[in-house]
Structures are given as C-alpha cells and as structure tokens.
C-alpha cells in the first residue's frame, strides 16, 4: 500500500511541532497529502465541558492551523485541515478515532505523564485499537530526523504482526537495515502433516526489502523489554509491531493482549508503527 494520505494529530503542546515536522517529511518522501487534525481537551474535565469550544481552545486551534499551514506551504506538501467542534473528553477520543479511519497512516504522540494534560491519556491507544489504520506513535522526547532507515520488527506470526509488517512496507523500502525479531513459539509436532516453509524475510524480499531475521530467547525478561533492548543495540529509528496478540492463543501467543502495546507506549524512545 502506498502512503498517499497521512494524518497528523495536533494540539497546542510543545511536541506538536515535532509530530508535524516528522509528518511533513513523510508526506514529502511519499508524495502524500497531509491532513492536520486539531483535537484537544478542555481543562474542565469529563462531563463539565459544554459542547462548544472555549475561547482558549479556539485560540489554540488557530495557532495550530497557522503553524500547520506555514509548515506545509514551506515544504510544498498538499495539505488539508480538520479540527474538532469542541474539547469534551469522549468527543476528542471518538472523533479522533473516526478521523483516523480516513487516511493511510495516522501520526500521533506518546502520552507524557509529566506534561500538562491536553488530550486524554489513552488517546493514542484508543486510536490503535479502534481506528483500523496503522498508527505511527512519536515519543514525547527526542528529535527524529529520519524514520525507517534502521528498522526493527517485532514478529510473532500473529494476524496483528502480519498486518503491521505489511502496513510498514512503504516505510521500510529503502531502509539501510531491517531486523525481524522472531519471538513466536514453536509449531506443532507435525501431526497435521508437512506445511509450507513460510518465511517473512522472503515476503519482504519480494517488496525489495533486504531484511535479516533473528530468533530471540526471552526467558529472563518480558518480550517487549527484550525488543526495546535490541532497538537500542541496533540504533533503530523505527519499531514495527502488531497492536495486540492473544496471550496463549494459538501456537504463536507470546504477546499479551493490550499489555505489550501499553508497555511500549510507556517505554518507547523511537517512533513505533502499530497496527491492530
């Protein structure tokens, strides 16, 4: 799938500029249109916000739109602007999920527990779970000049992992290195007869991606901690993983349903492409 329609979530936080810069670079590389989505919560909290924006929220949206318009014009990237009608808690989550369905890739931020709350803390996780589109989550610290030069893929042969690796193909084409970390369990004992010799590296090669595969032993740590360690070792700038896997379900159940996504969303230090 080509990336021709990218969405980036914006608010008036300091990290919006980093997300916007990254999304503009991706749009330029892939010849994509970029949609800026302003979605921000009011400060009064759930149930106390009228279904109309405050003056403060209107001002924040106008500043975000001006920054988005200037940055996309400077880069020569085709652009479109969306903003939510108001900042009620549930509205921000629900409408961001819906808007994210109308793009090839949604770029959102990692929740920073130390920063002022501008959006619901679970916003990115909810989009990963419910939007049905790949989500590129950007850490709340650091600058990322490149995404997809050195890639690590968390692979357990699940439906979610298969979805994620295919969604990430446009980001991996042209990568300097792609390392597939095989954390999946053992196949059966052969009682069902011979099976085809499936090979995810071979599948990537058909797309012009030269990947290597490494089987990991994770007996002494959680699978996602082992993945994070390898990201650091490889100097990776992108992690690719399925949003969820069923722990103990089927022959490849090593990723806990939801738990590992939340763990990565808390601990990530490089951009992560999630699919569910």
C-alpha angles and dihedrals in degrees: 000000000000119000104237102141119043126178125203124194114225136186133157094274123118093250094060089083092056092049091047094049091049093047092048091052091050092048090050094049094048099037089241135154114243122217118197114210116196108203121159136155124238115242098240094080135231116334095011099078120096115227091254128078121257120235088253092056092047090052091048091051092050092052091048091049092050091051091046094048093048095046096048092045091051090052094043091237119152106245143195129186130218130171132178121250094237144347105253109146100241092040092057092053098041098044094044089054091050095046090050090061090068098065141062094237133011119209114206136160135253113250112256109209091197097052126084110275108255098154133021110285092235096048097111093044091051091051091049091051101041112022098074091219132100114268125207106206115202119207119246091236133046139036121264114201091170134031119187102021093109113020134187119195121200101214127186099152092246125140090255094050091049090051092048096049092050092046088052096052094098090053093047098049106104093018118151090222138003119192118191111203107206108208097156122124130249122288121240126285095266097265090132093055131248119334130200115274097249116194125184091196089058090051091053090047089059086062093049094258115135104209134170125211130219127185112219130210109213102172094124099045143025113281093244093051088054090050092050090051092053091049088058092045092051096044086232123183097196136039120197119199142151114258095235141359130189110253109229093359115127126341095304103049104138101119115078114231106261096338095090094046090053090046092053092044088056098042105032119127098175131045113282127205109212127188129180 
